[in-house]
């Protein structure tokens, strides 16, 4: 399946950047069959039509509201100092079906500025590569204190390494509709932040005996959720 990004409703339209990629990079030919998704669960199939530098689709089939096969999961994660590592997390978590990502600003966050638009484009590219028809939502950078104002504590968990606080095992978390996991920065959440989360009623979770890097912890949780989705 050759999958591209665009609009489906009300009319099928291939994204402008995707049109350029089709013409200048892939050098595809008129009549070739492709698929287009809007990242909202809708999918169109058709054949390429070239009109000068513009590319359109002669639509042969449209499937609306294609089911999302992966359980909903929101990961709020602090960015790594090395931007490549957080970009790697976004790519791999997207491939495993994550539904939402928020970039957290915490006390120990070293990188304060990120190109969110670039992360969103990487999520689209990873979605196409893994044949996802539901793209994840990538939120702007948010302060931890602001983020937890709007979460449901019963559906929210924080992964940290402080053994002084009680933590439950990941395998002991009950079946939830749309859980949220908080992943701290390099150096972990501060003790003040951990206490603040506990006072909010957010349960702490252990990801195992070994200490994981920030992006590894995020990928681990995404993989856990993906495994649960395909096991049912």
KOLVOLO-392550 format. One line per field, with one value per residue: z negated, y negated, x of N, C-alpha, C in turn; residue number from 0; residue in one letter. Coordinates in nm, 3 decimals, decimal comma, always signed. Layout:
REM KOLVOLO-392550
n.w	[Z  ...]
n.v	[Y  ...]
n.u	[X  ...]
ca.w	[Z  ...]
ca.v	[Y  ...]
ca.u	[X  ...]
c.w	[Z  ...]
c.v	[Y  ...]
c.u	[X  ...]
k	[NUM  ...]
r	[a  ...]
//
This chain:
REM KOLVOLO-392550
n.w	[+0,000  +0,097  -0,084  -0,150  -0,278  -0,326  -0,250  -0,307  -0,353  -0,280  -0,019  +0,164  +0,139  +0,211  -0,008  +0,026  -0,008  +0,012  +0,274  +0,410  +0,327  +0,449  +0,719  +0,751  +0,595  +0,569  +0,829  +0,952  +1,174  +1,389  +1,328  +1,152  +0,862  +0,548  +0,191  -0,025  -0,337  -0,598  -0,850  -1,043  -1,051  -0,811  -0,473  -0,139  +0,189  +0,506  +0,841  +0,968  +1,103  +1,320  +1,349  +1,490  +1,256  +1,050  +0,855  +0,849  +0,743  +0,894  +0,766  +0,651  +0,439  +0,111  -0,232  -0,525  -0,865  -0,954  -1,172  -1,475  -1,565  -1,785  -2,138  -2,311  -2,417  -2,607  -2,630  -2,833  -2,818  -2,918  -2,733  -2,587  -2,631  -2,407  -2,104  -1,908  -2,036  -2,154  -1,925  -1,816  -1,998  -1,943  -1,683  -1,712  -1,909  -1,772  -1,564  -1,712  -1,772  -1,951  -2,083  -2,165  -2,242  -2,477  -2,535  -2,813  -3,042  -3,294  -3,628  -3,600  -3,332  -3,059  -2,795  -2,663  -2,438  -2,154  -1,822  -1,750  -1,527  -1,357  -1,495  -1,468  -1,192  -1,174  -1,309  -1,133  -0,913  -1,026  -1,081  -0,825  -0,732  -0,894  -0,820  -0,944  -1,004  -1,180  -1,308  -1,565  -1,816  -1,864  -2,120  -2,228  -2,411  -2,758  -3,091  -3,375  -3,609  -3,506  -3,331  -3,490  -3,597  -3,442  -3,421  -3,474  -3,775  -3,828  -3,594  -3,534  -3,544  -3,682  -3,588  -3,770  -3,934  -4,206  -4,485  -4,737  -4,738  -4,714  -4,455  -4,190  -3,995  -3,640  -3,520  -3,696  -3,658  -3,610  -3,349  -3,141  -2,979  -2,844  -2,927  -3,082  -3,083  -3,262  -3,191  -3,310  -3,292  -3,193  -3,476  -3,620  -3,770  -4,011  -4,372  -4,486  -4,277  -4,250  -4,495  -4,460  -4,251  -4,377  -4,575  -4,415  -4,358  -4,169  -4,068  -4,121  -3,908  -3,845  -3,608  -3,598  -3,709  -3,617  -3,541  -3,313  -3,020  -2,933  -2,676  -2,625  -2,830  -2,758  -2,511  -2,600  -2,751  -2,545  -2,388  -2,565  -2,574  -2,307  -2,281  -2,449  -2,297  -2,063  -2,166  -2,238]
n.v	[+0,119  -0,213  -0,484  -0,806  -1,144  -1,353  -1,524  -1,394  -1,425  -1,705  -1,639  -1,445  -1,521  -1,550  -1,625  -1,925  -1,916  -1,644  -1,603  -1,723  -1,549  -1,313  -1,379  -1,492  -1,341  -1,065  -1,024  -0,926  -0,778  -0,876  -0,732  -0,538  -0,345  -0,468  -0,527  -0,746  -0,908  -1,092  -1,091  -1,074  -0,846  -0,799  -0,679  -0,679  -0,539  -0,533  -0,642  -0,808  -1,138  -1,369  -1,716  -1,940  -2,074  -1,991  -1,734  -1,502  -1,280  -1,015  -0,893  -0,572  -0,433  -0,494  -0,471  -0,538  -0,634  -0,428  -0,165  -0,223  -0,033  -0,014  -0,050  -0,348  -0,585  -0,821  -0,987  -1,191  -1,358  -1,456  -1,656  -1,540  -1,637  -1,595  -1,635  -1,446  -1,212  -1,245  -1,281  -1,031  -0,884  -0,985  -0,894  -0,607  -0,557  -0,644  -0,457  -0,242  -0,299  -0,506  -0,753  -1,018  -1,278  -1,475  -1,731  -1,783  -2,042  -2,044  -2,073  -1,985  -1,983  -2,023  -2,108  -2,364  -2,468  -2,352  -2,230  -2,195  -2,164  -2,020  -1,778  -1,699  -1,658  -1,444  -1,255  -1,220  -1,113  -0,874  -0,751  -0,703  -0,530  -0,310  -0,240  -0,360  -0,488  -0,663  -0,940  -1,043  -1,294  -1,575  -1,770  -2,113  -2,239  -2,202  -2,315  -2,111  -2,154  -2,287  -2,098  -1,883  -1,988  -1,932  -1,662  -1,330  -1,183  -0,913  -0,791  -0,839  -0,805  -0,806  -0,752  -0,703  -0,703  -0,706  -0,533  -0,580  -0,632  -0,477  -0,245  -0,099  +0,204  +0,211  +0,412  +0,446  +0,253  +0,169  +0,245  -0,024  -0,294  -0,522  -0,579  -0,796  -0,856  -0,982  -1,080  -1,144  -1,383  -1,361  -1,274  -1,259  -1,328  -1,595  -1,572  -1,736  -1,762  -1,498  -1,459  -1,645  -1,530  -1,296  -1,402  -1,492  -1,260  -1,093  -0,790  -0,626  -0,441  -0,152  -0,071  +0,152  +0,323  +0,202  -0,117  -0,332  -0,527  -0,846  -0,853  -0,581  -0,482  -0,597  -0,470  -0,209  -0,207  -0,267  -0,038  +0,156  +0,089  +0,130  +0,403  +0,504  +0,432  +0,589  +0,837  +0,904]
n.u	[+0,084  +0,069  +0,077  -0,053  -0,083  -0,367  -0,677  -1,003  -1,278  -1,482  -1,413  -1,173  -0,836  -0,497  -0,233  -0,034  +0,251  +0,286  +0,212  +0,427  +0,627  +0,547  +0,581  +0,847  +1,027  +0,950  +0,877  +0,644  +0,398  +0,128  -0,187  -0,103  -0,182  -0,279  -0,318  -0,496  -0,502  -0,664  -0,574  -0,762  -0,899  -1,020  -1,014  -0,903  -0,899  -0,742  -0,649  -0,362  -0,372  -0,233  -0,199  -0,035  +0,179  +0,029  -0,124  -0,381  -0,648  -0,809  -1,075  -1,156  -1,257  -1,385  -1,336  -1,492  -1,435  -1,258  -1,173  -0,986  -0,722  -0,562  -0,534  -0,631  -0,388  -0,215  +0,083  +0,271  +0,562  +0,888  +1,116  +1,424  +1,771  +1,929  +1,796  +1,749  +1,683  +1,428  +1,285  +1,316  +1,168  +0,907  +0,870  +0,882  +0,685  +0,463  +0,453  +0,371  +0,113  +0,031  -0,191  -0,183  +0,049  +0,216  +0,446  +0,638  +0,723  +0,941  +1,091  +1,356  +1,395  +1,603  +1,601  +1,426  +1,305  +1,138  +1,085  +0,781  +0,620  +0,786  +0,801  +0,536  +0,521  +0,696  +0,549  +0,337  +0,476  +0,573  +0,332  +0,229  +0,427  +0,387  +0,139  -0,089  -0,411  -0,507  -0,376  -0,147  -0,211  -0,014  +0,079  +0,143  +0,432  +0,400  +0,370  +0,436  +0,284  +0,062  -0,035  -0,131  -0,359  -0,574  -0,613  -0,748  -0,711  -0,756  -0,704  -0,446  -0,091  +0,238  +0,569  +0,848  +1,174  +1,216  +1,262  +1,175  +0,913  +0,593  +0,534  +0,351  +0,343  +0,370  +0,223  +0,017  -0,169  -0,506  -0,752  -0,802  -0,976  -0,861  -0,571  -0,323  +0,021  +0,296  +0,620  +0,938  +1,218  +1,571  +1,740  +1,516  +1,187  +1,160  +1,181  +0,990  +0,807  +0,721  +0,592  +0,388  +0,243  +0,160  -0,005  -0,206  -0,329  -0,231  -0,106  +0,207  +0,425  +0,623  +0,871  +1,022  +1,328  +1,557  +1,706  +1,566  +1,629  +1,485  +1,350  +1,347  +1,186  +0,942  +0,895  +0,881  +0,641  +0,462  +0,496  +0,405  +0,133  +0,065  +0,112  -0,087  -0,305  -0,289  -0,305  -0,557]
ca.w	[+0,000  +0,101  -0,164  -0,154  -0,366  -0,258  -0,298  -0,256  -0,364  -0,192  +0,108  +0,152  +0,189  +0,163  -0,069  +0,121  -0,021  +0,063  +0,421  +0,452  +0,302  +0,553  +0,849  +0,757  +0,527  +0,608  +0,975  +0,985  +1,305  +1,392  +1,330  +1,042  +0,753  +0,416  +0,088  -0,096  -0,464  -0,665  -0,986  -1,133  -1,035  -0,678  -0,374  +0,000  +0,285  +0,642  +0,935  +0,982  +1,222  +1,323  +1,419  +1,474  +1,134  +0,952  +0,856  +0,787  +0,735  +0,950  +0,653  +0,681  +0,317  -0,012  -0,355  -0,633  -1,004  -0,968  -1,317  -1,533  -1,616  -1,904  -2,252  -2,331  -2,515  -2,607  -2,705  -2,855  -2,836  -2,917  -2,620  -2,618  -2,588  -2,268  -2,037  -1,828  -2,117  -2,168  -1,791  -1,803  -2,077  -1,870  -1,569  -1,753  -1,977  -1,667  -1,496  -1,800  -1,786  -2,054  -2,034  -2,200  -2,307  -2,527  -2,577  -2,946  -3,095  -3,437  -3,696  -3,553  -3,185  -3,009  -2,665  -2,680  -2,309  -2,056  -1,698  -1,758  -1,390  -1,305  -1,560  -1,407  -1,060  -1,195  -1,347  -1,009  -0,834  -1,092  -1,064  -0,687  -0,721  -0,964  -0,767  -1,042  -0,950  -1,290  -1,346  -1,703  -1,840  -1,930  -2,185  -2,254  -2,539  -2,869  -3,225  -3,449  -3,701  -3,426  -3,269  -3,582  -3,634  -3,355  -3,406  -3,565  -3,852  -3,822  -3,463  -3,511  -3,617  -3,662  -3,599  -3,823  -3,989  -4,348  -4,560  -4,865  -4,721  -4,673  -4,311  -4,149  -3,872  -3,518  -3,494  -3,792  -3,623  -3,557  -3,213  -3,137  -2,845  -2,782  -3,033  -3,059  -3,155  -3,270  -3,187  -3,350  -3,213  -3,239  -3,615  -3,679  -3,833  -4,140  -4,485  -4,500  -4,173  -4,283  -4,603  -4,402  -4,175  -4,474  -4,638  -4,315  -4,347  -4,055  -4,117  -4,064  -3,850  -3,819  -3,476  -3,609  -3,801  -3,558  -3,516  -3,169  -2,971  -2,912  -2,553  -2,637  -2,916  -2,678  -2,412  -2,675  -2,781  -2,418  -2,348  -2,657  -2,529  -2,175  -2,304  -2,502  -2,189  -1,966  -2,237  -2,261]
ca.v	[+0,000  -0,341  -0,568  -0,948  -1,227  -1,453  -1,541  -1,294  -1,480  -1,651  -1,591  -1,389  -1,609  -1,512  -1,735  -1,992  -1,861  -1,507  -1,614  -1,747  -1,426  -1,218  -1,420  -1,522  -1,241  -0,929  -1,023  -0,832  -0,799  -0,888  -0,604  -0,451  -0,339  -0,506  -0,546  -0,873  -0,914  -1,222  -1,073  -1,073  -0,718  -0,790  -0,629  -0,682  -0,469  -0,583  -0,646  -0,941  -1,220  -1,483  -1,836  -2,027  -2,040  -1,948  -1,592  -1,471  -1,138  -0,963  -0,809  -0,449  -0,382  -0,569  -0,405  -0,635  -0,588  -0,303  -0,147  -0,235  +0,101  -0,023  -0,117  -0,487  -0,608  -0,956  -0,996  -1,325  -1,325  -1,568  -1,643  -1,512  -1,742  -1,560  -1,637  -1,324  -1,105  -1,267  -1,257  -0,886  -0,841  -1,020  -0,803  -0,469  -0,554  -0,656  -0,328  -0,148  -0,334  -0,604  -0,844  -1,158  -1,306  -1,610  -1,758  -1,842  -2,127  -2,012  -2,145  -1,942  -1,982  -2,105  -2,166  -2,440  -2,501  -2,244  -2,255  -2,105  -2,134  -1,913  -1,654  -1,662  -1,603  -1,312  -1,165  -1,189  -1,024  -0,743  -0,694  -0,651  -0,417  -0,195  -0,222  -0,404  -0,581  -0,755  -1,001  -1,092  -1,438  -1,621  -1,897  -2,208  -2,225  -2,239  -2,301  -1,998  -2,202  -2,319  -1,975  -1,797  -2,052  -1,886  -1,516  -1,248  -1,107  -0,770  -0,741  -0,897  -0,739  -0,866  -0,660  -0,768  -0,607  -0,731  -0,415  -0,623  -0,642  -0,352  -0,235  +0,026  +0,260  +0,180  +0,524  +0,441  +0,145  +0,227  +0,207  -0,161  -0,337  -0,614  -0,618  -0,894  -0,828  -1,091  -1,034  -1,257  -1,418  -1,305  -1,319  -1,226  -1,435  -1,635  -1,521  -1,826  -1,727  -1,365  -1,480  -1,717  -1,432  -1,206  -1,477  -1,501  -1,128  -1,023  -0,675  -0,604  -0,308  -0,107  -0,010  +0,262  +0,308  +0,120  -0,256  -0,354  -0,664  -0,908  -0,806  -0,436  -0,463  -0,629  -0,363  -0,089  -0,219  -0,256  +0,102  +0,226  +0,062  +0,195  +0,548  +0,530  +0,414  +0,699  +0,964  +0,930]
ca.u	[+0,000  +0,139  -0,012  -0,019  -0,165  -0,448  -0,813  -1,098  -1,413  -1,587  -1,356  -1,038  -0,730  -0,364  -0,159  +0,057  +0,387  +0,280  +0,211  +0,565  +0,702  +0,506  +0,634  +0,990  +1,109  +0,910  +0,862  +0,537  +0,338  -0,018  -0,257  -0,060  -0,279  -0,231  -0,419  -0,484  -0,574  -0,662  -0,526  -0,878  -0,967  -1,081  -0,918  -0,948  -0,815  -0,766  -0,537  -0,305  -0,400  -0,141  -0,244  +0,080  +0,251  -0,069  -0,157  -0,510  -0,679  -0,933  -1,114  -1,231  -1,321  -1,363  -1,380  -1,499  -1,431  -1,186  -1,152  -0,854  -0,696  -0,478  -0,597  -0,593  -0,282  -0,157  +0,209  +0,326  +0,704  +0,982  +1,209  +1,564  +1,865  +1,960  +1,667  +1,733  +1,625  +1,284  +1,230  +1,312  +1,050  +0,784  +0,859  +0,853  +0,556  +0,362  +0,445  +0,301  -0,028  -0,001  -0,295  -0,156  +0,177  +0,236  +0,582  +0,631  +0,829  +0,954  +1,199  +1,487  +1,398  +1,714  +1,564  +1,303  +1,245  +1,130  +1,011  +0,666  +0,573  +0,871  +0,757  +0,408  +0,550  +0,755  +0,439  +0,264  +0,561  +0,576  +0,198  +0,221  +0,519  +0,329  +0,002  -0,188  -0,510  -0,536  -0,250  -0,148  -0,214  +0,109  +0,046  +0,250  +0,502  +0,312  +0,427  +0,381  +0,180  -0,056  -0,086  -0,206  -0,485  -0,682  -0,612  -0,825  -0,611  -0,783  -0,659  -0,314  +0,017  +0,369  +0,682  +0,969  +1,271  +1,237  +1,216  +1,119  +0,768  +0,529  +0,508  +0,289  +0,399  +0,295  +0,131  -0,094  -0,262  -0,631  -0,790  -0,854  -1,019  -0,765  -0,478  -0,217  +0,145  +0,392  +0,759  +1,020  +1,337  +1,697  +1,750  +1,386  +1,111  +1,213  +1,103  +0,876  +0,709  +0,666  +0,496  +0,275  +0,166  +0,098  -0,114  -0,312  -0,390  -0,173  -0,029  +0,340  +0,439  +0,760  +0,890  +1,117  +1,440  +1,662  +1,673  +1,554  +1,637  +1,355  +1,283  +1,327  +1,068  +0,824  +0,876  +0,842  +0,498  +0,391  +0,501  +0,314  -0,004  +0,050  +0,103  -0,221  -0,402  -0,285  -0,322  -0,699]
c.w	[+0,000  +0,039  -0,172  -0,241  -0,285  -0,324  -0,234  -0,249  -0,364  -0,059  +0,084  +0,215  +0,128  +0,109  +0,028  +0,115  +0,031  +0,215  +0,474  +0,436  +0,410  +0,686  +0,851  +0,696  +0,576  +0,758  +1,019  +1,116  +1,295  +1,402  +1,218  +0,927  +0,621  +0,319  +0,018  -0,225  -0,521  -0,808  -1,089  -1,117  -0,901  -0,574  -0,236  +0,087  +0,424  +0,725  +0,957  +1,114  +1,214  +1,407  +1,403  +1,353  +1,024  +0,968  +0,785  +0,794  +0,802  +0,854  +0,698  +0,559  +0,199  -0,129  -0,468  -0,769  -1,016  -1,115  -1,357  -1,607  -1,743  -2,015  -2,266  -2,440  -2,497  -2,691  -2,711  -2,897  -2,831  -2,802  -2,667  -2,570  -2,443  -2,194  -1,956  -1,906  -2,137  -2,033  -1,766  -1,879  -1,999  -1,754  -1,613  -1,825  -1,877  -1,595  -1,579  -1,842  -1,894  -1,999  -2,063  -2,273  -2,352  -2,572  -2,708  -2,978  -3,246  -3,498  -3,639  -3,401  -3,137  -2,877  -2,678  -2,548  -2,214  -1,933  -1,693  -1,620  -1,328  -1,365  -1,499  -1,269  -1,072  -1,233  -1,224  -0,926  -0,893  -1,079  -0,926  -0,673  -0,783  -0,925  -0,873  -0,977  -1,057  -1,336  -1,492  -1,708  -1,916  -1,988  -2,204  -2,389  -2,651  -3,002  -3,298  -3,539  -3,628  -3,370  -3,364  -3,631  -3,559  -3,337  -3,507  -3,644  -3,846  -3,693  -3,434  -3,601  -3,587  -3,682  -3,650  -3,896  -4,139  -4,430  -4,696  -4,860  -4,672  -4,523  -4,283  -4,021  -3,753  -3,491  -3,587  -3,762  -3,562  -3,415  -3,216  -2,993  -2,776  -2,887  -2,986  -3,143  -3,148  -3,278  -3,212  -3,262  -3,257  -3,380  -3,690  -3,726  -3,965  -4,251  -4,506  -4,399  -4,203  -4,394  -4,551  -4,325  -4,269  -4,542  -4,545  -4,300  -4,230  -4,107  -4,046  -4,017  -3,827  -3,681  -3,480  -3,700  -3,748  -3,535  -3,364  -3,134  -2,941  -2,790  -2,557  -2,722  -2,838  -2,576  -2,480  -2,705  -2,654  -2,370  -2,435  -2,612  -2,395  -2,192  -2,357  -2,391  -2,095  -2,032  -2,257  -2,134]
c.v	[-0,125  -0,444  -0,711  -1,022  -1,329  -1,469  -1,436  -1,353  -1,632  -1,594  -1,541  -1,484  -1,567  -1,637  -1,791  -1,936  -1,718  -1,507  -1,634  -1,622  -1,321  -1,249  -1,424  -1,412  -1,100  -0,912  -0,919  -0,871  -0,806  -0,749  -0,509  -0,458  -0,379  -0,512  -0,679  -0,865  -1,054  -1,213  -1,072  -0,945  -0,702  -0,757  -0,631  -0,607  -0,524  -0,581  -0,790  -1,007  -1,342  -1,596  -1,941  -1,983  -1,992  -1,799  -1,572  -1,321  -1,109  -0,855  -0,689  -0,394  -0,472  -0,488  -0,507  -0,566  -0,447  -0,283  -0,164  -0,105  +0,102  -0,097  -0,260  -0,499  -0,748  -0,951  -1,142  -1,307  -1,451  -1,550  -1,614  -1,626  -1,721  -1,543  -1,510  -1,215  -1,123  -1,248  -1,106  -0,830  -0,866  -0,923  -0,663  -0,457  -0,564  -0,523  -0,226  -0,196  -0,433  -0,706  -0,991  -1,171  -1,452  -1,623  -1,838  -1,931  -2,104  -2,089  -2,112  -1,934  -2,076  -2,173  -2,234  -2,467  -2,382  -2,291  -2,156  -2,068  -2,022  -1,779  -1,606  -1,601  -1,463  -1,210  -1,126  -1,089  -0,884  -0,674  -0,632  -0,526  -0,292  -0,169  -0,248  -0,503  -0,678  -0,813  -1,049  -1,244  -1,476  -1,759  -1,986  -2,179  -2,280  -2,220  -2,186  -2,043  -2,236  -2,192  -1,897  -1,861  -1,989  -1,734  -1,450  -1,161  -0,956  -0,707  -0,782  -0,831  -0,811  -0,760  -0,738  -0,664  -0,621  -0,618  -0,453  -0,633  -0,508  -0,355  -0,100  +0,075  +0,226  +0,287  +0,523  +0,331  +0,207  +0,179  +0,070  -0,202  -0,422  -0,664  -0,723  -0,856  -0,949  -1,032  -1,155  -1,279  -1,337  -1,361  -1,302  -1,351  -1,471  -1,576  -1,607  -1,791  -1,593  -1,377  -1,549  -1,621  -1,337  -1,274  -1,493  -1,367  -1,047  -0,913  -0,666  -0,460  -0,277  -0,041  +0,101  +0,228  +0,217  -0,023  -0,280  -0,501  -0,715  -0,851  -0,656  -0,407  -0,491  -0,521  -0,235  -0,092  -0,206  -0,111  +0,188  +0,210  +0,131  +0,345  +0,584  +0,524  +0,534  +0,834  +1,000  +0,979]
c.u	[+0,088  +0,046  +0,039  -0,120  -0,243  -0,583  -0,903  -1,239  -1,405  -1,533  -1,214  -0,938  -0,598  -0,294  -0,055  +0,198  +0,393  +0,279  +0,352  +0,650  +0,672  +0,573  +0,787  +1,079  +1,077  +0,897  +0,758  +0,470  +0,186  -0,081  -0,216  -0,161  -0,213  -0,350  -0,391  -0,564  -0,564  -0,613  -0,636  -0,959  -1,037  -0,975  -0,980  -0,848  -0,845  -0,639  -0,492  -0,344  -0,310  -0,200  -0,135  +0,160  +0,158  -0,099  -0,291  -0,534  -0,812  -0,982  -1,196  -1,304  -1,287  -1,419  -1,376  -1,498  -1,373  -1,151  -1,006  -0,824  -0,611  -0,550  -0,544  -0,487  -0,226  -0,030  +0,252  +0,470  +0,789  +1,081  +1,351  +1,653  +1,905  +1,827  +1,642  +1,662  +1,475  +1,216  +1,218  +1,192  +0,922  +0,763  +0,815  +0,719  +0,442  +0,344  +0,366  +0,163  -0,065  -0,099  -0,266  -0,024  +0,178  +0,381  +0,578  +0,752  +0,833  +1,072  +1,337  +1,497  +1,508  +1,680  +1,428  +1,231  +1,251  +1,054  +0,895  +0,614  +0,655  +0,831  +0,625  +0,429  +0,611  +0,649  +0,357  +0,345  +0,563  +0,440  +0,183  +0,308  +0,460  +0,184  -0,105  -0,282  -0,560  -0,402  -0,258  -0,154  -0,087  +0,081  +0,168  +0,316  +0,414  +0,385  +0,358  +0,266  +0,051  -0,119  -0,175  -0,337  -0,602  -0,686  -0,706  -0,727  -0,631  -0,730  -0,514  -0,209  +0,147  +0,476  +0,803  +1,054  +1,291  +1,177  +1,160  +0,968  +0,713  +0,500  +0,445  +0,356  +0,309  +0,189  +0,009  -0,195  -0,388  -0,659  -0,856  -0,883  -0,913  -0,667  -0,376  -0,097  +0,237  +0,532  +0,848  +1,143  +1,459  +1,723  +1,620  +1,311  +1,177  +1,126  +0,978  +0,767  +0,642  +0,562  +0,371  +0,183  +0,093  -0,020  -0,233  -0,386  -0,340  -0,080  +0,105  +0,352  +0,587  +0,766  +0,994  +1,234  +1,550  +1,614  +1,676  +1,573  +1,497  +1,283  +1,258  +1,204  +0,940  +0,792  +0,829  +0,692  +0,415  +0,385  +0,410  +0,169  -0,033  +0,033  -0,034  -0,325  -0,406  -0,307  -0,469  -0,768]
k	[0  1  2  3  4  5  6  7  8  9  10  11  12  13  14  15  16  17  18  19  20  21  22  23  24  25  26  27  28  29  30  31  32  33  34  35  36  37  38  39  40  41  42  43  44  45  46  47  48  49  50  51  52  53  54  55  56  57  58  59  60  61  62  63  64  65  66  67  68  69  70  71  72  73  74  75  76  77  78  79  80  81  82  83  84  85  86  87  88  89  90  91  92  93  94  95  96  97  98  99  100  101  102  103  104  105  106  107  108  109  110  111  112  113  114  115  116  117  118  119  120  121  122  123  124  125  126  127  128  129  130  131  132  133  134  135  136  137  138  139  140  141  142  143  144  145  146  147  148  149  150  151  152  153  154  155  156  157  158  159  160  161  162  163  164  165  166  167  168  169  170  171  172  173  174  175  176  177  178  179  180  181  182  183  184  185  186  187  188  189  190  191  192  193  194  195  196  197  198  199  200  201  202  203  204  205  206  207  208  209  210  211  212  213  214  215  216  217  218  219  220  221  222  223  224  225  226  227  228  229  230  231]
r	[x  x  x  x  x  x  x  x  x  x  x  x  x  x  x  x  x  x  x  x  x  x  x  x  x  x  x  x  x  x  x  x  x  x  x  x  x  x  x  x  x  x  x  x  x  x  x  x  x  x  x  x  x  x  x  x  x  x  x  x  x  x  x  x  x  x  x  x  x  x  x  x  x  x  x  x  x  x  x  x  x  x  x  x  x  x  x  x  x  x  x  x  x  x  x  x  x  x  x  x  x  x  x  x  x  x  x  x  x  x  x  x  x  x  x  x  x  x  x  x  x  x  x  x  x  x  x  x  x  x  x  x  x  x  x  x  x  x  x  x  x  x  x  x  x  x  x  x  x  x  x  x  x  x  x  x  x  x  x  x  x  x  x  x  x  x  x  x  x  x  x  x  x  x  x  x  x  x  x  x  x  x  x  x  x  x  x  x  x  x  x  x  x  x  x  x  x  x  x  x  x  x  x  x  x  x  x  x  x  x  x  x  x  x  x  x  x  x  x  x  x  x  x  x  x  x  x  x  x  x  x  x]
//
